[in-house]
């Protein structure tokens, strides 16, 4: 290669770089943008064939490639468009509380069974009852709750939809019912076996809906009555949503009126989980009187302390019934047969008969003089002193020193 040729190579490269630089500045300033050129061209205002001959931007991607090359060359990038967030990812997923791990003692084979039926609320009271009777060997809790179900909305395998058959297949000594959260919906139409409509669908809160709902309450009541076991129907609690809380009150009124007019017990827990004005409250006193958190963030379900407090209103009734049940060998001989049966099944209160299973404390443990001994301390000049925990003064009502004197 000649010297002239060697010298011309750098010159050509330099010229190419200058050309590319100028083109880059034109592109960055918009002067080389075909769209801008088209907008400033005299042909931009023409119509017909004349304007159609003006090419705005090539469709083969050469412009984008060239622009990308010069942006890379000059270390400049156009800001990338931010991806729109997926709408589905913005939805708040309400997760149900996980089942708590409750350590319980081994249950006796003939332990009394507390069967719990209902929806999500019944799960909370069932877990609270399991905690309450965790250390009691002769009482166990069986959970038959079905979330997302109720008396109106019969979910698949809902025990309350075929209550009579289900109760017969799952015997129990006590039943607890807490249901209604998912019943705030249209009452579906009733059809016969041939598909003919017997009753139409009813809107929630209408008079027709209320009467149909009370018929559903009676259906479950009669199924329990055939088992002839104590049933504790627990009312719905206040919740954070005011419209939902109003629906809870409405359902409570329907259930309580149906039960009380038939001399059946309805356990109202509303005030136990509300403030002084009867409104929802996240916090409140627990069983020890301490102010604690009782409800979860969703303002519907209960915390561990709330579940334990919720179960207390059933627990005390179960204990009262159990204290009235007695064995056959200690029954008085002058009782009627019906009274004996009621006492064995823990139904003595229905017949105004109250019998304790056993006294709370043996009589020998009430006063035991042998627990107190006489001692003479050094330097006491012979005065006797009691070596008991209380060291009661002489001649006081709990001074049992006389038992050690000759």
C-alpha positions in Angstrom: 0.0 0.0 0.0 1.3 3.4 -0.9 2.0 6.2 1.6 -0.8 8.2 0.1 -3.3 5.4 0.6 -2.2 4.9 4.2 -2.7 8.6 4.9 -6.1 8.6 3.3 -7.5 5.8 5.6 -7.4 7.9 8.8 -8.9 10.8 6.9 -11.8 8.7 5.6 -12.4 7.3 9.1 -12.3 10.8 10.5 -14.8 11.9 7.9 -17.1 8.9 8.6 -17.0 9.7 12.3 -17.9 13.4 11.6 -20.7 12.3 9.4 -22.1 10.0 12.0 -21.7 12.7 14.6 -23.6 15.2 12.6 -26.3 12.7 11.8 -26.6 11.9 15.5 -27.0 15.5 16.5 -29.6 15.9 13.8 -31.5 12.9 15.2 -31.3 14.1 18.7 -32.4 17.6 17.8 -35.3 16.3 15.8 -34.1 17.9 12.5 -33.6 14.5 11.0 -36.8 13.0 12.3 -38.9 12.1 9.2 -42.1 12.8 11.1 -40.8 16.4 12.0 -39.7 16.9 8.4 -43.1 15.8 7.2 -44.8 18.3 9.5 -42.7 21.2 8.3 -42.8 20.3 4.6 -44.9 22.4 2.2 -46.4 19.1 1.1 -47.8 18.5 4.5 -50.9 20.5 3.7 -51.6 18.9 0.4 -54.2 16.2 -0.1 -54.7 13.4 -2.5 -51.8 11.8 -4.4 -49.4 14.6 -3.6 -49.6 14.1 0.1 -49.6 10.4 -0.2 -46.3 10.5 -1.9 -44.7 12.0 1.2 -43.2 9.2 3.3 -43.5 10.0 7.0 -41.5 7.1 8.5 -40.3 3.8 7.0 -42.2 0.8 8.3 -39.2 -1.6 8.0 -37.7 -0.5 11.3 -34.7 1.2 9.9 -35.4 4.4 11.7 -35.7 2.7 15.1 -32.5 0.8 14.4 -30.6 3.9 13.5 -31.9 5.8 16.5 -30.9 3.0 18.8 -27.4 3.0 17.3 -26.9 6.7 17.8 -28.3 6.5 21.3 -25.8 3.8 22.1 -23.0 5.8 20.4 -23.7 8.9 22.5 -24.6 7.0 25.7 -28.1 8.3 25.8 -31.3 6.3 26.3 -34.9 7.3 26.0 -36.7 6.6 29.3 -38.4 3.3 29.3 -42.1 3.2 29.9 -43.0 1.9 33.3 -45.0 -1.3 33.1 -48.5 -0.9 34.5 -49.1 -2.9 37.6 -51.2 -6.0 37.2 -54.6 -5.3 38.5 -54.9 -8.8 39.8 -51.9 -8.3 42.0 -53.5 -5.3 43.7 -56.4 -7.4 45.1 -56.1 -8.0 48.8 -56.3 -11.7 49.5 -58.1 -12.4 52.8 -56.5 -15.4 54.3 -58.4 -17.4 56.9 -56.6 -17.8 60.2 -54.5 -20.9 60.4 -55.7 -23.6 62.8 -53.9 -23.1 66.2 -51.9 -25.8 67.7 -53.6 -26.7 71.0 -51.9 -29.3 73.2 -54.5 -31.4 75.0 -54.4 -34.3 77.4 -55.4 -37.7 76.3 -59.2 -37.9 76.3 -61.2 -40.7 77.9 -63.0 -43.1 75.6 -66.3 -42.1 77.2 -65.6 -38.4 77.3 -68.4 -35.9 76.8 -68.4 -34.6 73.3 -69.0 -30.9 72.5 -69.9 -30.7 68.8 -69.6 -27.3 67.1 -71.6 -26.4 64.0 -71.7 -23.3 61.8 -69.4 -21.1 59.7 -66.2 -19.2 60.3 -67.3 -17.8 63.6 -68.0 -21.3 64.9 -64.4 -22.2 64.1 -63.2 -19.5 66.5 -65.5 -20.6 69.3 -64.5 -24.3 68.7 -60.8 -23.4 69.0 -61.5 -21.5 72.1 -63.4 -24.5 73.6 -60.5 -26.8 72.7 -58.2 -24.5 74.7 -60.7 -24.2 77.6 -60.9 -28.0 78.0 -57.4 -28.8 76.9 -56.5 -30.3 80.3 -59.9 -32.0 81.0 -59.8 -35.6 80.1 -63.5 -36.2 80.2 -64.5 -33.5 77.7 -63.5 -33.2 74.1 -64.5 -30.8 71.3 -65.3 -32.0 67.8 -65.4 -29.3 65.1 -68.0 -29.7 62.4 -67.8 -26.1 61.1 -68.0 -25.3 57.4 -66.6 -22.0 56.3 -68.4 -20.0 53.6 -71.7 -21.7 54.5 -74.8 -21.0 56.5 -78.5 -21.7 56.8 -79.3 -20.0 53.5 -76.1 -20.8 51.5 -75.7 -24.5 51.7 -72.1 -25.2 50.7 -71.1 -28.7 49.7 -70.9 -31.1 52.7 -72.5 -28.5 55.0 -73.7 -30.5 58.1 -76.6 -28.0 58.6 -78.0 -28.7 55.2 -79.0 -32.3 56.1 -78.9 -31.7 59.9 -81.0 -34.6 61.0 -79.1 -37.3 59.2 -75.7 -35.7 60.1 -76.5 -35.5 63.8 -77.6 -39.2 63.9 -74.3 -40.2 62.3 -72.2 -38.0 64.7 -73.5 -38.4 68.2 -72.7 -35.7 70.8 -73.5 -34.7 74.4 -73.6 -30.9 73.7 -74.1 -28.9 70.6 -72.9 -25.4 69.9 -74.2 -23.4 66.9 -72.8 -20.1 65.6 -73.9 -19.2 62.1 -75.1 -16.3 60.0 -72.1 -14.5 58.5 -72.7 -16.0 55.0 -76.5 -15.8 55.1 -76.7 -12.2 53.9 -77.9 -13.1 50.4 -81.0 -13.9 48.4 -83.1 -16.8 49.6 -83.1 -19.2 46.6 -86.4 -20.4 45.2 -87.6 -23.8 46.5 -88.4 -26.5 43.9 -89.9 -29.9 44.1 -88.5 -33.1 42.8 -89.9 -32.4 39.3 -88.3 -29.0 39.2 -91.5 -27.0 39.8 -91.1 -23.9 41.8 -92.8 -24.1 45.2 -91.7 -20.7 46.6 -90.0 -17.9 44.8 -86.6 -16.3 45.6 -86.7 -13.6 48.3 -84.4 -10.6 48.6 -82.4 -10.2 51.8 -84.1 -8.3 54.6 -87.6 -8.5 53.1 -90.5 -9.8 55.2 -90.7 -12.9 53.1 -87.0 -13.5 53.5 -87.3 -13.2 57.3 -90.1 -15.7 57.5 -88.2 -18.2 55.2 -85.1 -17.7 57.4 -87.0 -18.5 60.6 -88.2 -21.7 58.9 -84.6 -22.7 58.3 -83.9 -22.0 62.0 -86.8 -24.3 63.0 -85.6 -27.0 60.7 -82.2 -27.1 62.5 -83.9 -26.7 65.9 -86.1 -29.7 65.3 -83.1 -31.8 64.2 -81.4 -31.0 67.4 -84.6 -31.7 69.4 -84.6 -35.3 68.1 -81.2 -35.8 69.7 -82.5 -34.5 73.0 -79.2 -33.0 74.0 -78.3 -29.4 75.3 -77.9 -26.9 72.4 -76.2 -23.6 72.9 -77.0 -21.2 70.0 -74.5 -18.3 70.1 -75.3 -14.9 68.6 -73.2 -13.1 66.1 -70.6 -10.5 67.3 -70.1 -6.9 66.2 -67.8 -6.4 63.2 -65.8 -3.4 61.9 -68.0 -2.7 58.8 -71.1 -0.7 59.9 -73.3 -2.2 57.1 -72.2 -5.7 58.0 -72.6 -5.0 61.7 -76.2 -3.9 61.0 -76.8 -7.2 59.2 -75.4 -9.1 62.2 -77.8 -7.4 64.5 -80.7 -8.1 62.1 -79.9 -11.8 62.1 -79.4 -11.9 65.9 -82.9 -10.5 66.3 -84.4 -13.2 64.1 -82.6 -16.0 65.8 -83.1 -14.8 69.4 -86.8 -14.1 68.9 -87.3 -17.6 67.5 -85.5 -19.3 70.3 -86.7 -17.3 73.3 -90.4 -17.6 72.4 -89.9 -21.4 72.7 -88.0 -21.2 76.0 -84.7 -22.1 74.4 -81.4 -20.4 75.2 -79.8 -17.8 73.0 -76.3 -16.6 74.1 -75.9 -12.9 73.3 -72.2 -12.0 73.1 -72.6 -8.6 71.5 -71.8 -6.4 74.5 -68.8 -8.6 75.4 -67.0 -7.5 72.2 -68.2 -3.9 71.8 -67.4 -0.6 73.4 -69.6 1.4 75.8 -71.8 2.5 72.9 -72.3 -1.0 71.6 -70.0 -0.5 68.6 -67.2 -2.7 67.3 -63.9 -2.6 69.2 -60.6 -4.3 68.5 -59.7 -4.4 72.1 -61.3 -5.3 75.4 -60.9 -7.2 78.7 -59.9 -10.8 78.5 -60.9 -13.4 81.1 -58.4 -12.0 83.6 -59.6 -8.4 83.1 -56.6 -7.3 81.1 -57.1 -5.0 78.1 -55.9 -7.0 75.1 -56.4 -7.3 71.4 -59.5 -9.5 70.8 -60.1 -9.2 67.0 -57.9 -9.7 63.9 -57.0 -7.0 61.4 -60.0 -7.9 59.1 -62.3 -6.8 62.0 -64.2 -10.0 61.7 -62.3 -13.0 63.1 -60.9 -13.4 66.7 -57.4 -13.5 68.1 -56.4 -16.3 70.5 -57.5 -14.2 73.5 -60.8 -13.4 71.7 -61.5 -17.0 71.0 -60.9 -18.0 74.6 -63.2 -15.2 75.8 -65.8 -16.2 73.2 -65.7 -19.8 74.4 -66.2 -18.8 78.0 -69.9 -18.2 77.5 -70.4 -21.8 76.4 -67.8 -23.3 78.7 -69.5 -22.1 81.9 -72.8 -23.6 80.7 -71.2 -26.9 79.9 -69.6 -27.1 83.3 -72.9 -26.3 85.0 -74.6 -29.1 83.1 -71.8 -31.6 83.8 -72.0 -30.7 87.5 -75.7 -31.8 87.5 -75.1 -35.2 85.9 -74.6 -38.1 88.3 -73.9 -41.8 88.2 -76.7 -44.3 88.5 -75.4 -45.7 91.8 -75.8 -42.3 93.6 -79.2 -41.4 92.4 -81.9 -41.1 95.1 -84.4 -43.9 95.2 -87.4 -41.7 95.4 -86.9 -40.0 92.0 -89.2 -40.5 89.1 -87.9 -42.4 86.1 -88.0 -39.2 84.0 -86.0 -37.3 86.6 -83.4 -40.1 86.7 -83.0 -40.0 83.0 -82.7 -36.2 83.0 -80.0 -36.3 85.6 -78.0 -39.0 83.8 -78.0 -36.9 80.6 -77.2 -33.7 82.4 -80.7 -32.2 81.8 -81.7 -31.8 85.4 -82.0 -28.0 85.0 -84.9 -28.6 82.6 -86.8 -30.3 85.4 -85.6 -28.0 88.2 -83.4 -30.7 89.7 -79.8 -29.7 90.7 -77.4 -32.4 92.0 -73.7 -31.9 92.3 -71.5 -34.6 90.9 -69.2 -34.3 94.0 -68.6 -31.6 96.6 -65.9 -29.1 95.6 -63.8 -30.0 98.7 -63.7 -33.1 100.9 -65.0 -32.3 104.4 -61.8 -33.6 106.0 -59.8 -31.0 104.1 -61.9 -28.1 105.4 -60.5 -28.3 109.0 -57.6 -30.6 109.8 -56.2 -29.8 113.2 -53.3 -32.2 112.6 -51.8 -29.7 110.2 -51.0 -27.5 113.1 -48.3 -28.4 115.6 -47.3 -26.8 118.9 -43.7 -25.5 119.2 -41.8 -23.6 121.8 -39.4 -21.0 120.5 -36.2 -20.3 122.5 -36.6 -17.3 124.7 -40.4 -17.4 124.6 -40.8 -18.0 128.3 -42.9 -21.1 127.6 -45.5 -19.3 125.5 -46.8 -21.6 122.8 -46.6 -20.6 119.2 -48.2 -22.3 116.2 -45.8 -23.5 113.5 -48.4 -22.9 110.8 -48.2 -20.7 107.7 -50.4 -18.0 109.2 -49.2 -18.2 112.9 -52.7 -17.3 114.1 -52.8 -15.5 117.5 -54.1 -17.4 120.5 -57.8 -17.8 121.0 -58.6 -16.5 117.4 -61.1 -18.5 115.4 -58.4 -20.2 113.4 -56.2 -20.9 116.5 -56.2 -24.7 116.7 -53.5 -25.0 119.4 -56.0 -26.6 121.7 -55.7 -29.9 119.7 -52.0 -30.2 120.8 -52.6 -29.4 124.5 -53.0 -32.3 127.0 
